[in-house]
Amino acid sequence: MALRVGCVAAPGRARDNKTGAWRVFKPVFDPETCNRCGMCALVCPEGCVYETEEGTFEPDLDYCKGCGICAEVCPKKSIRMEKEEK
């Protein structure tokens, strides 16, 4: 597929294009305080948050854009946004 002038990636969702490389902030999840409600996974616009075998939640940083919506909706404040070290 040829890209048009002005495009740096083909259109699509983050699942189609790994977008984690240009993130400025990343979510850091604290499994100790997580109440396992799943709100973070529910509201993630890219579907990057998944449930682990232990029942807690983690982001897939290859696709996470660092929007912070997960941290905003977490009722236990178990997610903090941290400056990305590159």
C-alpha positions in Angstrom: 0.0 0.0 0.0 1.5 3.3 -1.0 1.4 6.2 1.4 0.0 9.5 0.3 1.9 12.8 0.6 1.8 13.9 4.3 1.2 10.4 5.8 3.8 8.8 8.0 1.8 5.6 8.6 -1.1 3.9 7.0 -4.5 4.8 8.5 -5.8 2.5 11.1 -5.9 1.7 14.8 -2.9 1.4 17.1 -3.3 -2.4 16.8 -2.5 -2.1 13.1 0.5 0.3 13.7 2.7 0.0 16.8 2.4 3.5 18.2 4.2 3.1 21.6 7.4 4.5 20.2 6.2 8.1 20.2 4.5 8.1 23.6 5.6 10.8 26.1 4.0 9.4 29.2 3.3 5.7 30.0 0.9 4.2 32.5 2.4 2.3 35.4 0.0 -0.1 37.1 0.1 -1.0 40.8 -1.3 -4.6 41.2 -1.2 -4.2 45.0 -3.9 -1.5 45.1 -5.8 -2.6 42.0 -9.4 -3.8 42.9 -9.6 -5.6 39.5 -12.7 -3.7 38.3 -11.5 -3.6 34.7 -12.5 0.0 34.0 -9.0 0.6 32.6 -9.5 -2.1 30.0 -13.0 -1.0 29.2 -12.1 2.7 28.5 -8.8 2.2 26.7 -9.4 3.7 23.2 -6.9 1.3 21.6 -7.7 -1.9 23.6 -4.1 -2.0 24.9 -5.0 -2.9 28.5 -5.4 -6.6 29.2 -6.1 -8.9 32.1 -3.2 -11.0 33.4 -3.5 -14.6 34.6 -3.4 -13.2 38.2 -6.5 -11.1 37.5 -4.8 -7.7 37.5 -4.5 -5.5 34.4 -1.5 -4.3 32.4 -1.0 -2.1 29.3 0.6 -3.4 26.2 3.2 -0.7 25.8 3.9 -1.5 22.1 0.5 0.0 21.3 -0.3 2.3 24.2 -0.3 6.0 23.2 0.0 7.3 26.7 -3.4 9.2 26.7 -3.9 8.6 30.4 -7.6 7.8 30.2 -7.0 4.6 32.2 -5.4 6.5 35.0 -8.2 9.1 35.1 -11.0 6.4 35.5 -9.2 4.1 38.0 -11.3 4.3 41.2 -8.4 3.2 43.4 -5.8 5.5 41.6 -3.7 2.3 41.0 -2.4 3.8 37.7 0.0 6.7 37.5 1.3 8.3 34.3 5.1 8.5 34.3 7.4 10.3 31.9 8.8 7.9 29.3 12.5 7.4 29.5 14.0 7.0 26.0 
